[in-house]
Amino acid sequence: MTRQRQADLFLVLTTMIAACGWIFSREAISGMPVFAFLGLRFFGAALVLLPFCRGQRIPWEKMRQVVISGLWMALNLCLWIWSVSTTASLGEGAFIMSLSMLFVPLVAWGMMRTRPARAYWECLPVAIIGLGLLSLHMPITFHASQGWFLLTAFVQSIYFCYTSRCAREVPLLSLTAVQLAITGIAGLAISALFESWTQPFTATTAGWLAASILIATSLRFGLQLQGQKYAAVASAAIIMVLEPLLTVIAASLWYGERLPLQKIIGGVLILLAQIWFRWRMVSRLPSKA
């Protein structure tokens, strides 16, 4: 098997694990406080990653940027886990969250004065129509969890832009370990201030927590790094868009969730807008000699 095919396989596995991670999180928070889970998951993942950071020292003058990046990640994931805890449909939430990559050009325009490409404006109306079909019910209502997911997607786009700039100047593994640790500490702090642990911590809940730490966070990150290292940019961009679709399948198999045809069409339109936009962006890159 060639390196290119291995890389594509790693990225497909990454998206499959990411989809399963939604299930792991939902199952874990059914047996423990929401932010306690968040804190233990990401602080635990930071500890798992720490031994691999040897020799990858972050310059002291860059530490402020790294901490701010970690705080954006913490806010993003706190909003995400709250959204997961309040939604009735993981698949619907995953589609809404996938909009974060379409928010990125707008955020980059505001943060870095980089105007979105023409392809972005071509895709945006399709994504908006998809969001409308996915989110609106008959009679017309808008669930609070959908608003939380939309806010999370916007914050994730800010985190992505800020981290992309920061990652050019510091070692990636060390940056990620610090981000995970800050997220974990934030989750534990919120839990200590506002949550009470009223139910016993069962072996089942511990198992879902361990799966979230080792599989959905640590293993996923490792596979994603290996895949992105050798994958062609075009295939990587398309494969990573598959996460919400796989989340819908996972939620359907595990919880029996069924999305009506209107929502399926909306989700497909969002995916098509993303695929078209990423493909157009990749096609503009200079080919390697």
Secondary structure, DSSP 8 states (H G I E B T S, - for coil): --HHHHHHHHHHHHHHHHHHHHHHHHHHHTSS-HHHHHHHHHHHHHHHHGGGGTT----GGGHHHHHHHHHHHHHHHHHHHHHHHH-S-HHHHHHHHTTHHHHHHHHHHHHH-----HHHHHHHHHHHHHHHHHH--SS----HHHHHHHHHHHHHHHHHHHHHHHHTTS-HHHHHHHHHHHHHHHHHHHHHHH----S---HHHHHHHHHIIIIIIIIHHHHHHHHHHHS-HHHHHHHHTTHHHHHHHHHHHHH-----HHHHHHHHHHHHHHHHHHHHHHHTS----
